[in-house]
Amino acid sequence: MGRKSSSQNKGQGALDKAKVKAKEAIGAVTAGDKQKKSEGALDKVKGKAKEAIGALTGNEEKKAEGRSEQTKGTAKDKLGKVKDLLK
């Protein structure tokens, strides 16, 4: 009664392979979420620098570009956090 048929063994093998693939996929998504958050932080820092340079030089276009980049960074950061919540 402890022996499994060959079809049961094949089914278990397929299930094990599917579990491994699922874990790999989850790992890839997690890495992508972390990347989004770090990209967001980088965009925010670059944006603040551009805005400061624009303010120092009186370049309104550079200030606006900096604010835009900060907004983009905030959006990426929030997207990464939402993906973390959905896990």
C-alpha positions in Angstrom: 0.0 0.0 0.0 3.0 2.3 0.5 4.0 2.0 -3.2 2.9 4.6 -5.7 2.2 3.8 -9.3 4.5 5.2 -12.0 1.8 7.7 -13.1 1.6 9.0 -9.5 5.3 9.5 -9.4 5.3 11.4 -12.7 2.5 13.6 -11.4 4.4 14.3 -8.2 7.5 15.2 -10.3 5.6 17.6 -12.5 4.1 19.2 -9.3 7.6 19.6 -7.8 8.8 21.2 -11.0 5.9 23.6 -11.1 6.6 24.6 -7.5 10.2 25.4 -8.3 9.1 27.5 -11.3 6.6 29.4 -9.2 9.2 30.2 -6.6 11.6 31.4 -9.3 8.9 33.7 -10.7 8.1 35.1 -7.3 11.8 35.8 -6.7 12.0 37.7 -10.1 9.0 39.9 -9.2 10.4 40.7 -5.7 13.7 41.8 -7.3 11.8 44.0 -9.8 9.8 45.6 -6.9 13.0 46.5 -5.1 14.5 47.8 -8.3 11.4 50.1 -8.8 11.8 51.5 -5.3 15.5 52.1 -5.7 14.9 53.7 -9.1 12.3 55.9 -7.6 14.7 57.0 -4.8 17.3 57.8 -7.4 14.9 59.8 -9.5 13.9 61.8 -6.5 17.5 62.7 -5.6 18.3 63.6 -9.2 15.2 65.7 -9.4 16.0 67.6 -6.2 19.5 68.3 -7.5 18.2 69.6 -10.8 15.6 71.8 -9.0 18.4 73.2 -6.8 20.6 73.9 -9.8 17.7 75.6 -11.5 17.0 77.7 -8.4 20.7 78.8 -8.1 21.0 79.7 -11.8 17.5 81.1 -12.2 16.7 78.5 -14.8 13.0 77.9 -14.5 13.0 75.1 -17.1 15.6 73.2 -15.0 13.6 73.7 -11.9 10.4 72.3 -13.6 12.4 69.4 -14.9 13.6 68.6 -11.4 10.1 68.7 -10.0 8.9 66.5 -12.8 11.7 64.0 -12.1 10.8 64.0 -8.4 7.2 63.2 -9.2 8.3 60.4 -11.4 10.5 59.0 -8.6 7.6 59.2 -6.1 5.3 57.3 -8.5 7.9 54.5 -9.0 8.5 54.3 -5.3 4.7 54.0 -4.6 4.3 51.4 -7.4 7.0 49.3 -5.7 5.3 49.6 -2.3 1.9 48.6 -3.8 3.4 45.6 -5.4 4.9 44.6 -2.0 1.4 44.9 -0.4 -0.1 42.6 -3.0 2.3 39.8 -2.3 
